[in-house]
């Protein structure tokens, strides 16, 4: 079970079927994440678009939609979990805001590069993810240009995993869970070659 913290469906409790093996972001950690996004990065939630990777049972996607995000793409490989996000979004009148893509996140990021850019990308990979896979995920999001200029990539990971990247802005620790925040790659500046007189 998890709770939508703020927005239109504030305090709404969402219960997944008991046979689902999921580890949704705790309410405490989710509250901290959105507080950081609002205060540290000045992200207002009346923005256009967000990409929710490893969507699970919709804890982040539904929170974003409740807060007014107009276009949330949630990528989740498990068919039962993807169907649960869809049905819950429909029940809460969020079906227009949330599009669920049933796919492996790494495959999805490789196939959809340069396709669409988002104000916010959030990823909550499985807890046992290796440092190598975290680094691959960071590279796929940033190098394939999924972030708009001024956007933020928020990555949830075990606190014992120490991430290092030129685009890393901040890491905040909440017990055994940490959030690391990355800025988009800067567009390469085109150098003007002076014309010969």
Steps between C-alpha positions, in 0.01 A plus 500: 500500500611856436351845528472788255655783695381817331282650231155405378505154664687600817492228773347243261622151595582255221506126576651251258397133495677296767676275245692796351871497585567872512700748702340838436690807611403559864270791572780661705754473218247609236405804705871587529551453125219735403604754762851507350363533146281793603749682723849414372418488129202737490293247305139603505270207440283672245763396247442314177673165514671236713652158433462245779743209455443168682144612567419217742140545614483868418611673822693773314281520186179548698667754730612701198155489341332596828727804517393615153763355266321483167701227327654212699660207318551202732726215383445167678594152379271288722164460318297475824660815640451690173134397494460611863637848419261524205194390698583722799558801272163432341327469839647835610411676173870529407495282186549802273811604698674164540625283212643161604766337284556132575869456423843435642629843602843456342349384168247783510769765550707359213208481257346841579807725505447848357128418489361719777643724774367534854512761776559224755631144481464283812647149531462244779693190382488172691688527829758239399605696188877504451710816476570412135128494418444829687774658289349357182160642598646846565678496163188389311283774653753780456672405172172416324362842590191406698529820707391843386731793563464583870351157574601265782571126515430357849641151565413295807768255618644322801693739721805270493524562123710811443435650158743729321422690180585845356126584491436400862354800686417358841440178697267485798497203738191371683607190696590223257347692208662793320393726215758633255412790271650562157483789257464447123802490273584843368446550131829527316558861407565561135813702453484770235801495272594855407483555126813605324503856376 
